[in-house]
Amino acid sequence: RTIPRTLGYGLAVVAILYTLLNLAYAVGLGWTTFQHSTSPAAAILAIPFGAAGETAMHLLLAITLFGALHGSLITGARLT
């Protein structure tokens, strides 16, 4: 009975956080730089830390993506 409401709240929270994150990128980089950036998170981190910050963000993103892929592979095989 509460699952649809919970899913709706979760979806709303994720959508709001995603919108706020993109707004922060647009404010931090400027609108035109944000539009043309392929990795806004790395571009934001490159402002105070230079190329080392950009590389660190790319590594963090890669680790996060591989972790999510690993979790999907393990749990997806058990669903069938």
C-alpha positions as CSV (number, residue, x, y, z in Angstrom):
1,R,0.0,0.0,0.0
2,T,2.8,2.4,0.7
3,I,5.2,1.3,-2.0
4,P,3.8,3.6,-4.8
5,R,4.0,6.6,-2.4
6,T,7.5,5.7,-1.4
7,L,8.6,5.2,-5.0
8,G,7.0,8.6,-5.9
9,Y,8.8,10.4,-3.0
10,G,12.1,8.7,-4.0
11,L,11.7,9.7,-7.6
12,A,10.9,13.3,-6.6
13,V,14.0,13.5,-4.3
14,V,16.3,12.1,-7.0
15,A,14.8,14.5,-9.6
16,I,15.3,17.5,-7.3
17,L,18.9,16.6,-6.4
18,Y,19.7,16.1,-10.1
19,T,18.2,19.4,-11.0
20,L,20.1,21.2,-8.2
21,L,23.4,19.5,-9.2
22,N,23.0,20.7,-12.8
23,L,22.1,24.2,-11.6
24,A,25.3,24.2,-9.4
25,Y,27.3,23.1,-12.5
26,A,25.7,25.9,-14.6
27,V,26.4,28.6,-11.9
28,G,30.0,27.3,-11.2
29,L,31.1,27.0,-14.8
30,G,28.9,29.6,-16.5
31,W,26.2,28.6,-18.9
32,T,28.2,28.4,-22.2
33,T,31.0,26.4,-20.6
34,F,28.5,24.1,-19.0
35,Q,26.8,23.5,-22.3
36,H,30.0,22.6,-24.1
37,S,31.6,20.6,-21.3
38,T,31.7,16.8,-21.7
39,S,32.3,16.3,-18.0
40,P,31.1,19.2,-15.9
41,A,32.1,17.6,-12.6
42,A,35.7,17.3,-13.7
43,A,35.6,20.9,-15.1
44,I,34.4,22.2,-11.7
45,L,37.1,20.3,-9.9
46,A,39.7,21.5,-12.3
47,I,39.1,25.1,-11.3
48,P,40.7,25.0,-7.9
49,F,43.0,21.9,-8.4
50,G,44.0,22.0,-12.0
51,A,44.6,18.9,-14.1
52,A,45.1,16.8,-10.9
53,G,41.6,17.5,-9.8
54,E,40.2,16.8,-13.2
55,T,42.0,13.4,-13.2
56,A,40.8,12.6,-9.7
57,M,37.2,13.2,-10.7
58,H,37.5,11.0,-13.8
59,L,39.0,8.2,-11.6
60,L,36.2,8.6,-9.1
61,L,33.5,8.5,-11.8
62,A,35.1,5.4,-13.3
63,I,35.3,3.6,-9.9
64,T,31.6,4.5,-9.2
65,L,30.5,3.3,-12.6
66,F,32.3,0.0,-12.3
67,G,30.9,-0.5,-8.8
68,A,27.4,0.1,-10.1
69,L,28.0,-2.3,-13.0
70,H,29.3,-4.9,-10.7
71,G,26.2,-4.6,-8.5
72,S,23.9,-4.9,-11.5
73,L,25.6,-8.0,-12.8
74,I,25.5,-9.7,-9.4
75,T,21.9,-8.9,-8.6
76,G,20.5,-9.2,-12.1
77,A,21.6,-12.8,-12.4
78,R,19.7,-13.7,-9.3
79,L,16.4,-12.2,-10.4
80,T,15.6,-14.9,-13.0
